Amino acid sequence: MMQQYMKELEQEPFDPQEFVERLAWRTIDTDNGASNFEPSLMFETFLQAIKDLQLLQDRQRKKCDKLEVICQEEENSHWQDIAQFQDKNKTAVTLFHDLDEKINFVATKVIHLGDQLENINIPRSRAVEAQKLMTYFAEFLADGPVELFNKDSTDEELFEAADVIQKLHVIAQELSDAPRFMEAKKKISNKYDEIERTLIEKFIQAHRMEDVNLMREIAAILSNFKSYGECVNAYIEESQMGTFVGKDIFRDALPLTEKNFALIQEVFIAPEQVMSKFVLNVYKCKLQNYIETTLAASKTDTEKYLTNLNDLYTKTVQLSTELGKFKLGSEDSYLSKLTHTVFQQYLDSYISKEKQWMTDKCGRILQKFYDSKAHQKKQVSSGGLQEIRREMQALVGTRANINIAQIEDYGGETFLSEEVSITILEEAKTAFSRCQVLSRPSELANNAFQVVEVLLDYLINNFVNYALEIGLQAVPIPETKSQPQEIHFFKVTRQTNMIVYLIEKNFADFALPLLTSSTKHGEFLLKKKMSLQALEQKLENGIDRSLNAIIGWVKMILQNEQKKSDYKPESDLELGLNPNLSSQACLKVVKYMTSNVAHINECLDGGNRECVMTELGIRFHRVVYEHLQTFQYNSTGAMCLICDINEYRKCVRELKSNLVNTLFDTLHSLCNLLLVKPENLDQVRSGEHLAALDSSILLNFIQLRSDYKSQKIASFLRGITA
């Protein structure tokens, strides 16, 4: 049973409730499916189980105590071992310090002995070297040739001969020019040159065979010779041989430089100087020749020349940026100075060619546009004299009923084009871009301003200004014998506004960044302001002249079409001929005004449209008001007049001006004074629209009634006359 308990107690996880349940079920006798519960049996079973578990606990406790004793004994044994190891470590450290002191003592003795040997060996070596040099110098003093080396000599023999001849050459420089030394000095010099040439040839051969070690050894020897630069030049020439043969040398420059940078670092004693000379040769020889050839081929085509110059300079600057990682030259601006040197002659003349190209290009674009319109550009005159001449022609034409003004409208052509402007501005964008790249920092603002001047001259003065002058002259003069003509100046205004917007955007995006923080910035703003103010003045004159033309035609229509019988019919039969009650003159005026209002709405927008519509409405009201002052009205005619006024009110609502609507509402109220009974005049004149008017205006209008005298209306107007 104890074994059974152990198995159950060692189960993971152990559940005490489940253990008790299993113990209880074992005491229940299950017979034929029925359970018989015996409490005394369960009590005895639990009591026995408790005794067994207590016995089991005692056994386990004794076993634990025994294991603890054994563990304590092992721990004490390990502590004793550790103490022994610590003692041995202390002994080892002491021995190590003693050994270190002995090693230092021996090393000091060895160094001292080495110094003594060196002090003895250096004079001996010098003596041996001096003896060798004296032997060779004696050979040079003797008659006959001196063979330091021959064609069959090994590299080591050549290097030894080079060392000897270099030292003899230095000694020879110190000798006097006595006759007995002249021949020896000459032989030494010749042999010096011969060995130097041989070393350079060996260096070239080693480079071709990619023998880096031999190249490094020869370069170190040649660094003591006077023609060391020739060795560097030979390396540069050999390394660049067969390169830069493609159409784009910029693609080959960086890989070639990277390849040689690693080799130069490994071969030469002063790699920075050699690398600087290597890049200098790339710029001054290869790159400069390529640039000269490319630009010379496009010199007759200015546009292609400028494009090539911009591309070449951009690629060169980019190449310099990429080569900057090699830390070339003693200054950070070394590559920038190289670039400037290569392009100096082209940058000096750049802006003159840019201006020439801009001038020619803009001139060709405008001429092509005028040719497409079959128009020969002509001289146009403007100013006060032209205005006076036009006014005199209009006055004489009106008074004499003849046309003496020759107005040409060119079939409604405005001679403006957004496409042409965009084309010119695109060319200007290209010019500004080149200007930013090709101008020196000190000249950037001035060069950009010169491009702006060309742009303003052609796009504003020669294109838009010319179109405005033509448009001003094309505004018709109202004539009694002709039909109303279409006003085209509003189209000119719309296109001018669009072109000015495009110009402003181009300046903001491309010109201003180049001019900001310079003295040319204020000059640019002033010049642009003056140019745009001149355009604005012409636009105002043209719109004013166009409004005068519209109102003039309205006045002509009213004068020619309005009959006295329209407002003072003799009988109702005359009124019956017009079932709409509105007069024919009114309908023609409304039709003409409606078409012009729609045209203005199409051409103008924003505040400009609001101002022009308001001004047109005010002038139209003045003409209608003055026109009505010239007629007499009976009651039937007054009804016709009110119908006309209602048509005018409908027409002016399209102007979307509160002021104009108020003016015509007031005019409508005035017309009611012509229709109401005399005893009701006081009530009508005190209405909303008439109460604020001067009494003289009301009296003048009431006097237009045909029954003013017969009905003795003045007697009803004592308040007004007073």
C-alpha positions in Angstrom: 0.0 0.0 0.0 2.9 2.3 0.8 4.1 1.8 -2.8 0.7 2.8 -4.1 0.7 6.0 -2.0 4.2 6.9 -3.3 3.1 6.6 -7.0 0.1 8.8 -6.3 2.0 11.4 -4.3 4.8 11.7 -7.0 2.3 12.4 -9.8 2.6 15.8 -11.4 0.6 17.8 -10.7 -0.6 16.4 -7.3 -4.2 17.2 -6.4 -5.0 16.4 -2.7 -8.8 16.5 -3.2 -8.6 13.9 -6.0 -6.3 11.7 -3.8 -9.0 11.8 -1.0 -11.8 11.0 -3.5 -9.9 8.0 -4.9 -9.3 6.7 -1.3 -13.0 7.1 -0.5 -14.2 5.2 -3.5 -12.0 2.3 -2.7 -14.0 1.8 0.6 -17.4 1.6 -1.2 -18.6 -1.9 -2.2 -20.2 -1.9 -5.6 -22.2 -5.0 -6.2 -24.5 -5.5 -9.2 -24.4 -1.8 -10.0 -25.5 -0.7 -6.5 -23.3 1.2 -4.1 -23.3 0.2 -0.4 -21.9 3.0 1.9 -20.2 1.8 5.1 -19.1 4.9 7.2 -17.2 2.8 9.8 -15.2 1.1 7.1 -14.4 4.5 5.5 -13.3 5.9 8.9 -11.0 2.9 9.5 -9.6 3.3 6.0 -8.9 7.0 6.4 -7.4 6.4 9.9 -5.1 3.7 8.5 -4.2 5.9 5.5 -3.2 8.7 7.9 -1.0 6.4 9.9 0.6 5.2 6.7 1.2 8.7 5.4 2.8 9.7 8.8 5.1 6.7 8.6 6.0 7.7 5.1 6.7 11.3 6.2 9.0 10.0 8.9 11.0 7.9 6.5 11.3 10.8 4.0 12.4 13.2 6.8 15.2 10.8 7.9 16.3 10.4 4.3 16.5 14.3 3.9 18.5 14.7 7.1 21.0 12.1 5.8 21.3 13.9 2.5 21.9 17.2 4.2 24.7 15.8 6.3 26.4 14.4 3.1 26.0 17.7 1.3 27.5 19.6 4.2 30.5 17.3 4.3 31.1 17.8 0.5 30.8 21.6 0.9 33.4 21.6 3.6 35.7 19.5 1.4 35.3 22.0 -1.5 36.1 25.0 0.7 39.4 23.3 1.7 40.3 22.8 -1.9 39.6 26.4 -2.7 41.9 27.6 0.1 44.7 25.4 -1.2 44.2 26.8 -4.8 44.4 30.4 -3.4 47.7 29.6 -1.7 49.1 28.1 -4.9 47.9 31.2 -6.9 49.6 33.6 -4.6 52.8 31.6 -5.0 52.5 31.7 -8.8 52.0 35.5 -8.8 55.1 36.0 -6.7 57.1 33.9 -9.1 55.7 35.7 -12.1 56.8 39.1 -10.7 60.3 37.8 -10.1 60.5 36.5 -13.6 59.3 39.8 -15.1 62.0 41.7 -13.2 64.6 39.3 -14.5 63.3 39.7 -18.1 63.4 43.5 -17.9 66.9 43.3 -16.5 68.0 41.1 -19.4 66.2 43.3 -22.0 68.0 46.4 -20.7 71.3 44.6 -21.0 70.4 43.5 -24.6 69.4 47.1 -25.6 72.6 48.5 -24.2 74.6 45.9 -26.0 72.7 46.6 -29.3 73.4 50.4 -28.9 77.1 49.6 -28.4 77.1 47.3 -31.5 75.3 50.0 -33.5 77.7 52.7 -32.5 80.5 50.4 -33.6 78.8 49.3 -36.9 77.6 52.7 -38.1 81.1 54.2 -38.5 82.2 50.9 -40.0 79.3 50.9 -42.5 79.9 54.5 -43.4 83.5 53.7 -43.9 82.7 50.7 -46.2 80.2 53.0 -48.1 82.8 55.7 -48.4 85.4 53.2 -49.6 82.9 51.9 -52.2 82.1 55.4 -53.4 85.8 56.3 -53.5 86.5 53.2 -55.6 83.8 54.0 -58.1 84.9 57.7 -58.2 88.4 56.6 -58.9 87.1 54.6 -61.8 85.3 57.7 -63.1 88.6 59.7 -62.7 90.5 57.1 -64.7 90.5 57.0 -68.5 88.0 54.7 -70.2 84.3 53.8 -69.7 82.9 52.8 -66.4 80.6 49.7 -66.2 78.3 50.1 -63.2 75.8 47.7 -64.9 75.1 46.2 -68.3 72.1 44.8 -70.2 72.5 41.5 -68.4 72.4 43.0 -64.9 69.7 41.9 -62.6 67.3 44.3 -61.0 69.2 44.2 -57.7 72.4 45.2 -59.5 70.6 48.0 -61.3 69.2 49.3 -58.0 72.6 49.1 -56.4 74.1 51.0 -59.3 71.3 53.6 -59.0 72.1 54.1 -55.4 75.8 54.6 -56.1 75.4 56.9 -59.1 72.8 59.0 -57.1 75.3 59.6 -54.3 78.2 60.2 -56.7 76.1 62.8 -58.5 75.5 64.6 -55.3 79.3 64.5 -54.5 80.1 65.7 -58.1 77.9 68.8 -57.5 80.2 69.8 -54.7 83.4 69.5 -56.7 85.1 72.5 -58.3 85.3 73.0 -62.0 89.0 72.2 -62.0 90.2 70.4 -65.3 91.0 67.2 -63.5 87.4 66.8 -62.3 85.5 68.0 -65.4 85.8 64.7 -67.2 84.7 62.7 -64.2 81.8 65.0 -63.6 80.7 64.6 -67.2 80.9 60.8 -67.0 78.9 60.7 -63.7 76.3 63.0 -65.3 76.0 60.8 -68.3 75.8 57.6 -66.3 73.3 59.3 -64.0 71.0 60.1 -67.0 71.5 56.6 -68.4 70.5 54.8 -65.2 67.6 57.2 -64.7 66.2 56.4 -68.2 66.7 52.7 -67.5 64.8 52.9 -64.3 61.9 54.8 -65.9 61.8 52.1 -68.7 61.8 49.4 -66.0 59.0 51.2 -64.3 56.9 51.3 -67.5 57.5 47.6 -68.1 56.5 46.8 -64.5 53.3 48.8 -65.0 52.5 47.0 -68.1 53.1 43.6 -66.4 51.1 44.9 -63.3 54.1 44.1 -61.0 53.2 46.4 -58.2 56.1 45.5 -55.9 58.7 46.3 -58.6 56.9 49.6 -59.4 56.9 50.6 -55.7 60.7 49.8 -55.4 61.6 51.7 -58.6 59.4 54.7 -57.6 61.1 54.8 -54.1 64.6 54.8 -55.8 63.6 57.4 -58.4 62.2 59.7 -55.7 65.8 60.7 -55.0 66.5 61.5 -58.6 65.9 64.8 -60.2 63.6 63.4 -62.9 61.2 61.8 -60.5 58.5 63.9 -62.1 59.2 62.1 -65.4 58.4 58.8 -63.7 55.1 60.2 -62.5 54.3 61.6 -66.0 55.2 58.2 -67.5 52.8 56.5 -65.1 50.0 59.0 -65.9 50.5 58.6 -69.6 50.6 54.8 -69.4 47.5 54.6 -67.2 45.5 56.9 -69.4 46.6 55.3 -72.6 43.7 53.8 -74.6 41.1 55.5 -72.4 38.6 58.3 -73.2 38.0 56.9 -76.6 34.1 56.9 -76.4 31.7 59.7 -77.1 31.2 60.4 -73.4 34.4 60.7 -71.6 32.7 61.5 -68.3 31.5 58.0 -68.1 35.1 56.7 -68.1 36.7 59.3 -65.9 35.4 58.2 -62.5 36.1 54.4 -62.8 39.6 55.2 -64.2 40.3 57.5 -61.3 39.1 55.0 -58.7 41.2 52.2 -60.2 44.4 54.3 -60.3 43.7 55.8 -56.8 44.3 52.4 -55.2 47.4 51.7 -57.3 48.9 55.2 -56.6 48.4 54.8 -52.9 50.3 51.5 -53.0 53.2 52.6 -55.4 54.2 56.2 -54.7 55.7 57.8 -51.6 53.6 60.9 -51.9 50.3 59.6 -53.4 48.3 62.8 -52.8 50.6 64.8 -55.1 50.6 62.1 -57.8 46.8 61.8 -57.6 46.4 65.6 -58.0 48.7 65.5 -61.0 46.7 62.6 -62.4 43.4 64.4 -62.2 45.0 67.6 -63.5 46.0 65.7 -66.6 42.5 64.4 -67.0 41.0 67.9 -66.8 43.6 69.9 -68.7 44.3 67.4 -71.5 41.6 64.9 -72.0 38.6 66.9 -70.7 39.6 70.3 -72.1 40.3 68.9 -75.6 36.9 67.1 -75.6 35.1 70.3 -74.5 36.9 72.4 -77.1 36.0 69.9 -79.9 32.4 69.6 -78.8 31.8 73.4 -78.5 33.7 74.2 -81.7 31.4 71.8 -83.7 28.3 73.7 -82.5 29.6 77.3 -82.6 27.5 78.3 -85.6 24.3 77.1 -83.8 23.9 79.3 -80.7 21.1 77.2 -79.1 23.0 73.9 -79.6 26.2 75.6 -78.3 24.5 76.8 -75.1 22.9 73.4 -74.6 26.2 71.6 -75.0 28.0 74.1 -72.7 25.4 73.7 -70.0 25.5 69.9 -70.3 29.3 69.8 -70.3 29.6 72.1 -67.3 27.0 70.2 -65.4 28.7 66.9 -66.0 32.1 68.4 -65.1 30.8 69.8 -61.8 29.2 66.4 -61.1 32.5 64.7 -61.8 34.3 67.1 -59.5 31.8 66.3 -56.8 32.4 62.6 -57.2 36.1 63.0 -57.3 36.0 65.1 -54.1 36.1 61.9 -52.0 39.8 61.4 -53.0 40.8 64.5 -51.1 42.9 65.9 -54.0 45.2 68.9 -53.7 46.1 71.0 -50.7 42.9 73.0 -50.8 39.2 71.9 -50.7 38.5 74.1 -53.8 41.2 72.3 -56.0 38.6 70.6 -58.3 36.5 73.8 -58.4 39.5 75.8 -59.6 40.3 73.1 -62.2 36.7 73.3 -63.5 36.8 77.1 -63.6 40.1 77.0 -65.5 38.8 74.6 -68.1 35.6 76.7 -68.7 36.8 80.2 -68.0 36.9 81.4 -71.6 33.4 80.0 -72.2 31.9 81.4 -69.0 33.3 84.9 -69.7 31.3 85.1 -73.0 28.3 83.1 -71.8 25.8 85.8 -71.0 26.4 87.7 -74.3 25.5 84.5 -76.2 22.5 83.8 -73.9 21.2 87.3 -74.6 21.8 86.9 -78.3 20.0 83.5 -78.4 17.1 84.8 -76.4 16.8 87.8 -78.6 16.9 85.7 -81.8 14.6 83.0 -80.5 11.9 85.4 -79.2 12.1 87.4 -82.5 11.7 84.2 -84.6 8.7 83.0 -82.4 6.9 86.3 -82.7 7.6 86.6 -86.4 6.3 83.1 -87.0 3.1 84.0 -85.1 2.6 87.2 -87.2 3.3 85.3 -90.4 0.6 82.7 -89.4 -1.9 85.6 -89.1 -0.7 87.1 -92.5 0.1 90.3 -90.5 2.9 92.7 -91.2 3.9 94.4 -88.0 3.6 98.1 -88.3 4.5 101.2 -86.3 1.7 102.2 -83.9 1.5 105.6 -82.2 0.0 106.1 -78.8 -0.4 108.9 -76.3 -2.3 112.2 -76.0 -2.1 113.2 -79.6 -3.6 110.0 -80.8 -6.5 110.3 -78.2 -7.2 113.9 -79.4 -7.2 112.8 -83.0 -9.7 110.0 -82.3 -12.0 112.3 -80.3 -12.0 114.9 -83.1 -12.8 112.2 -85.7 -15.7 110.9 -83.6 -17.0 114.5 -83.0 -16.8 115.5 -86.7 -18.4 112.1 -87.7 -21.3 112.6 -85.4 -22.0 116.3 -86.2 -21.5 115.9 -90.0 -23.0 112.5 -90.2 -20.0 111.2 -92.1 -17.3 108.6 -91.4 -13.8 110.2 -91.5 -12.2 107.7 -89.0 -10.6 104.7 -90.7 -11.0 102.0 -88.0 -9.6 98.6 -88.8 -10.6 95.7 -86.6 -8.5 93.0 -88.4 -11.5 90.7 -88.5 -11.6 90.5 -84.7 -7.9 89.2 -84.4 -6.3 90.2 -81.1 -2.7 89.3 -82.1 -2.2 87.7 -78.7 -1.7 84.0 -78.0 -1.2 82.1 -74.7 0.6 79.4 -76.7 3.2 81.9 -78.0 3.7 83.3 -74.5 4.1 79.8 -73.0 6.7 79.0 -75.8 8.7 82.1 -75.0 8.4 81.5 -71.2 9.7 78.0 -71.7 12.7 79.3 -73.5 13.2 81.8 -70.7 12.9 79.0 -68.2 15.7 77.2 -70.0 17.7 80.4 -70.0 17.3 80.9 -66.3 18.3 77.3 -65.7 21.5 77.7 -67.7 22.1 81.1 -66.1 22.0 79.5 -62.6 24.5 76.8 -63.7 26.9 78.8 -65.9 27.1 82.1 -63.9 29.7 82.8 -61.3 28.1 83.6 -57.9 29.1 87.2 -58.2 27.6 87.6 -61.6 24.5 85.4 -61.2 22.0 88.2 -60.3 23.3 90.5 -63.0 23.1 87.8 -65.7 19.6 86.8 -64.6 18.5 90.4 -64.8 19.8 90.6 -68.4 17.6 87.6 -69.3 14.6 89.3 -67.6 15.2 92.5 -69.6 15.1 90.5 -72.9 12.0 88.7 -71.7 10.2 91.9 -70.7 11.3 93.6 -73.9 9.9 91.0 -76.2 7.0 89.5 -74.3 5.7 92.7 -72.8 6.8 95.5 -75.0 7.0 93.9 -78.5 4.1 91.4 -78.1 1.5 92.4 -75.5 2.0 96.1 -75.7 1.8 96.0 -79.5 -1.5 94.0 -79.3 -2.9 96.5 -76.9 -2.1 99.4 -79.2 -3.7 97.6 -82.1 -6.7 96.7 -79.9 -7.0 100.3 -78.8 -7.1 101.5 -82.4 -9.6 98.8 -83.3 -12.2 99.9 -80.9 -15.0 101.3 -83.1 -16.5 104.8 -83.1 -20.3 104.8 -83.0 -21.6 106.1 -86.4 -25.2 107.0 -87.4 -25.1 105.2 -90.7 -23.7 101.8 -89.6 -24.8 98.9 -87.5 -23.3 98.4 -84.0 -20.0 96.6 -84.3 -18.6 93.9 -82.1 -16.1 95.1 -79.4 -13.0 92.9 -79.4 -10.9 94.7 -76.8 -12.4 92.6 -74.0 -10.8 89.5 -75.6 -7.5 91.4 -75.6 -8.0 92.1 -71.9 -8.6 88.4 -71.1 -5.6 87.2 -73.0 -3.4 90.0 -71.5 -4.4 89.0 -68.0 -3.6 85.3 -68.7 -0.2 86.2 -70.2 0.6 88.5 -67.3 -0.3 85.7 -64.9 2.0 83.3 -66.8 4.8 85.9 -66.7 4.4 86.5 -62.9 4.5 82.7 -62.3 7.6 82.3 -64.4 9.4 85.2 -62.6 8.3 83.8 -59.1 9.5 80.3 -60.0 12.7 81.0 -61.9 13.9 84.6 -61.8 13.3 85.7 -58.2 15.4 82.9 -56.7 18.3 84.2 -58.7 17.8 87.8 -57.8 16.9 87.7 -54.1 19.4 89.2 -51.7 21.1 91.2 -54.5 21.1 94.8 -55.6 19.4 93.7 -58.8 16.3 92.5 -56.9 14.9 96.0 -56.3 15.8 97.1 -59.9 14.0 94.0 -61.2 10.8 94.8 -59.1 10.9 98.4 -60.3 11.3 97.5 -64.0 8.5 94.8 -63.8 6.2 97.3 -62.0 6.7 100.0 -64.6 6.1 97.5 -67.4 2.9 96.1 -65.9 1.7 99.6 -64.9 2.0 100.7 -68.6 0.0 97.6 -69.6 -2.6 98.4 -66.9 -2.9 101.9 -68.1 -3.5 100.8 -71.7 -6.0 98.2 -70.5 -7.9 100.9 -68.6 -7.9 103.1 -71.6 -9.1 100.3 -73.8 -11.9 99.2 -71.5 -13.0 102.8 -71.1 -13.0 103.3 -74.8 -14.9 100.1 -75.3 -17.5 101.1 -72.7 -17.8 104.5 -74.5 -18.3 102.6 -77.8 -21.0 100.4 -76.3 -22.8 103.4 -74.7 -22.3 105.4 -77.9 -24.1 102.7 -79.9 -26.9 102.6 -77.3 -27.3 106.3 -77.7 -27.3 106.0 -81.5 -29.9 103.3 -81.4 -32.1 105.3 -79.0 -31.7 108.4 -81.1 -32.4 106.7 -84.4 -35.1 104.2 -83.4 -37.1 105.9 -80.6 -40.1 107.7 -81.9 -42.1 110.4 -80.0 -45.2 108.4 -80.7 -43.8 105.5 -78.6 -44.4 107.5 -75.4 -47.1 109.8 -76.6 -49.4 107.8 -78.9 -52.3 109.7 -80.4 -54.6 106.7 -80.0 -54.7 103.2 -78.7 -54.4 102.0 -82.2 -50.8 103.0 -82.3 -50.2 101.2 -79.1 -51.9 98.1 -80.4 -49.3 97.7 -83.1 -46.9 96.5 -80.4 -48.6 93.8 -78.3 -45.5 93.7 -75.9 -45.9 97.4 -75.1 -42.1 97.7 -75.1 -40.7 100.0 -77.9 -38.6 98.6 -80.7 -35.8 100.9 -79.7 -35.8 99.5 -76.2 -35.8 95.9 -77.5 -32.8 96.6 -79.8 -30.9 98.3 -77.0 -31.6 95.4 -74.7 -30.5 92.9 -77.3 -27.3 94.8 -78.0 -26.5 95.3 -74.3 -27.3 91.6 -73.5 -24.8 90.4 -76.1 -22.1 92.8 -74.8 -22.7 91.8 -71.2 -22.4 88.1 -72.1 -19.1 88.9 -73.9 -17.7 90.8 -70.9 -18.7 88.0 -68.6 -16.8 85.6 -70.8 -13.7 87.7 -71.0 -13.4 89.1 -67.5 -13.5 87.7 -64.0 -13.2 88.6 -60.4 -12.9 92.2 -59.3 -12.2 93.4 -62.8 -15.5 92.1 -64.1 -17.4 93.6 -61.1 -15.8 97.0 -61.7 -16.4 97.0 -65.4 -20.0 95.8 -65.1 -20.8 98.5 -62.5 -19.2 101.2 -64.7 -21.1 100.0 -67.8 -24.4 100.0 -65.8 -23.8 103.5 -64.5 -23.1 104.9 -68.0 -26.1 103.0 -69.4 -28.3 104.5 -66.7 -27.1 107.9 -67.5 -27.8 107.5 -71.3 -31.3 106.1 -70.6 -32.1 108.8 -68.1 -30.9 111.6 -70.4 -32.8 110.0 -73.3 -36.0 109.9 -71.4 -35.7 113.7 -70.6 -36.2 114.5 -74.3 -39.8 113.1 -74.5 -43.4 114.0 -73.4 -45.5 111.3 -72.0 -49.2 110.7 -71.8 -50.7 108.0 -69.7 -50.6 105.4 -72.4 -47.0 106.3 -73.3 -46.1 106.2 -69.6 -47.3 102.6 -69.5 -45.1 101.8 -72.5 -42.2 103.6 -70.8 -42.6 101.5 -67.7 -42.5 98.4 -69.9 -39.2 99.7 -71.4 -37.8 100.3 -68.0 -38.7 96.8 -66.9 -36.8 95.4 -69.9 -33.8 97.6 -69.0 -34.0 96.3 -65.4 -34.0 92.7 -66.5 -31.1 93.4 -68.7 -29.0 95.1 -66.0 -29.6 92.3 -63.5 -27.0 90.3 -65.6 -24.5 92.9 -64.5 -24.8 91.6 -60.9 -24.3 95.1 -59.5 -26.4 96.2 -56.5 -25.7 99.9 -57.3 -26.9 99.6 -60.9 -30.0 97.7 -59.8 -30.8 100.5 -57.3 -30.3 103.1 -60.0 -32.8 101.4 -62.4 -35.2 100.7 -59.6 -35.2 104.4 -58.8 -35.7 105.2 -62.5 -38.7 102.9 -62.5 -40.1 104.8 -59.5 -39.6 108.1 -61.3 -41.5 106.7 -64.3 -44.4 106.0 -62.0 -44.7 109.8 -61.5 -45.7 110.0 -65.2 -48.6 107.5 -64.7 -50.3 108.2 -61.4 -53.1 110.6 -60.9 -52.0 114.2 -59.9 -53.5 113.8 -56.4 -51.4 110.8 -55.7 -48.0 112.3 -56.7 -47.2 113.3 -53.1 -47.7 109.7 -52.0 -45.6 108.3 -54.8 -42.7 110.7 -54.4 -42.4 109.8 -50.7 -41.8 106.1 -51.6 -38.7 104.1 -50.8 -36.6 105.0 -53.9 -37.7 108.6 -54.4 -37.7 110.0 -50.9 -33.9 110.6 -50.9 -33.9 112.3 -54.4 -33.5 116.0 -54.8 -36.9 117.8 -55.4 -35.6 119.4 -58.6 -35.1 115.9 -60.1 -38.6 115.0 -59.3 -40.0 118.2 -60.6 -38.1 118.0 -63.9 -39.4 114.5 -64.4 -43.0 115.4 -63.5 -42.9 118.2 -66.0 -42.5 115.6 -68.8 -46.2 114.7 -68.4 -48.2 115.8 -71.3 -51.0 116.9 -68.9 -48.7 118.9 -66.7 -50.3 122.2 -67.7 -53.7 121.1 -68.6 -54.3 119.4 -65.2 -52.5 122.2 -63.4 -50.3 119.6 -61.8 -48.1 122.3 -60.3 -50.8 123.0 -57.8 -50.4 119.6 -56.4 -46.6 120.0 -56.1 -46.4 122.9 -53.7 -44.3 120.9 -51.3 -41.8 120.2 -54.1 -41.8 123.7 -55.6 -41.4 125.2 -52.2 
